[in-house]
């Protein structure tokens, strides 16, 4: 039979068969989590949902939390939840595995969570800060005045 292997997910797709490996759901991404990781995920999601109005959706290998833009996302892994929080500063704490600039005004901060008890301060404080930062009105700098031409 004619078909092809999907470049992204390596699944065999028959000719004419619909295939969309980019579309996924939260339940599909979290179905294979251990009990500890599932409890941590549920606590993390519940904490974030309590912040206020936002959009929570699955995208490829991540579950995104966004207001006007994504303020953090979770990548479920086999032994931990990788949480990427976008803040206006780089965090320096033992929980933060890596922090680096992601734009002129934002830093990404990677955190690994292995148990539900880790979903408490300061991590919840950082999530709240990211939520507030994502909803803050952006201030655009005043346009620079052109220097007057000398005659």
C-alpha positions in Angstrom: 0.0 0.0 0.0 1.1 3.5 -0.8 1.7 5.8 2.2 4.4 7.8 4.0 6.0 8.2 7.4 5.2 11.5 9.1 8.4 13.5 9.4 7.3 14.8 12.9 5.8 11.9 14.7 7.2 9.0 12.7 3.7 7.5 12.4 2.8 5.6 9.1 0.1 7.5 7.2 -1.8 5.8 4.4 -2.3 7.6 1.2 -5.4 9.8 1.4 -5.7 9.4 5.2 -6.0 12.6 7.2 -3.1 13.2 9.6 -2.5 16.1 11.9 0.1 15.3 14.5 0.4 18.9 15.6 -3.1 19.0 17.1 -3.3 17.4 20.5 -5.1 17.7 23.8 -4.1 18.1 27.4 -5.3 14.6 28.2 -3.3 13.1 25.4 -0.1 14.9 26.7 -0.8 13.9 30.4 -2.2 10.4 30.0 1.1 8.6 30.6 2.2 10.6 33.6 3.0 8.8 36.9 0.7 9.4 39.9 3.1 12.0 41.4 3.5 13.9 38.1 -0.3 13.8 37.4 -1.0 15.3 40.9 1.7 17.9 40.3 0.2 18.7 36.9 -3.4 19.0 38.3 -2.2 21.3 41.1 -0.2 23.4 38.6 -3.2 23.8 36.3 -5.6 24.5 39.1 -3.2 27.2 40.5 -2.8 28.9 37.1 -6.6 28.7 36.3 -7.3 30.5 39.6 -5.3 33.6 38.5 -8.1 34.7 36.2 -9.2 34.8 32.6 -6.8 33.1 30.2 -6.6 30.5 27.5 -5.2 27.1 28.3 -4.5 24.9 25.3 -2.3 22.1 24.0 0.2 22.7 21.2 2.4 19.9 19.9 4.3 18.7 23.1 3.3 21.6 25.4 0.4 22.9 27.3 0.2 26.6 27.0 -1.2 29.2 29.4 -1.8 32.6 27.8 -3.5 35.9 28.2 -2.6 38.2 25.2 0.6 36.0 24.8 1.9 32.9 26.4 3.1 33.6 29.9 4.1 30.0 30.7 3.9 26.5 29.3 4.4 23.0 30.6 6.1 20.1 28.7 5.2 16.8 30.3 8.3 14.5 30.4 8.7 11.0 31.7 10.2 11.9 35.0 9.3 15.6 35.5 7.2 18.5 34.2 9.3 21.1 32.5 7.8 24.5 33.2 8.9 27.5 31.2 7.9 30.8 32.7 8.2 34.1 30.9 9.2 37.0 33.2 10.7 40.5 32.8 13.8 39.2 34.6 16.0 36.1 34.9 15.4 34.1 38.1 18.2 33.0 40.3 17.0 30.2 42.5 17.8 26.5 43.1 14.5 25.5 41.3 15.5 27.3 38.1 17.5 25.1 35.8 18.2 27.7 33.1 17.3 31.3 32.4 18.0 33.4 29.3 16.6 36.2 27.3 13.7 35.3 24.9 13.1 38.8 23.6 14.1 42.4 24.4 11.8 42.5 27.4 11.3 38.9 28.5 13.4 36.0 29.9 12.5 32.4 29.8 13.0 30.5 33.1 13.0 26.7 33.0 11.9 24.8 36.1 11.6 21.0 36.6 8.7 19.8 38.8 8.7 16.2 40.1 6.1 16.3 42.9 2.9 18.2 43.7 4.5 19.6 46.9 6.9 21.6 44.7 3.9 23.6 43.3 4.0 26.2 46.0 5.8 29.5 46.7 8.1 30.6 45.2 7.0 28.8 42.0 3.4 29.9 42.3 4.6 33.5 43.0 6.6 33.4 39.8 3.6 32.1 37.8 1.4 34.9 39.3 4.1 37.4 38.4 4.2 36.1 34.8 0.4 36.2 34.6 0.4 39.8 35.7 3.3 40.7 33.4 1.5 39.1 30.4 -1.6 41.2 31.0 0.2 44.5 31.7 -0.3 47.1 29.0 2.8 47.5 26.9 4.5 50.9 27.0 5.8 52.0 23.7 8.8 54.3 23.8 8.4 57.8 22.5 9.5 58.1 18.9 13.0 59.5 18.6 13.3 63.0 17.2 15.5 63.3 14.1 18.4 65.6 14.5 18.0 68.8 12.6 20.0 69.1 9.5 22.9 71.5 9.6 23.1 74.0 6.7 
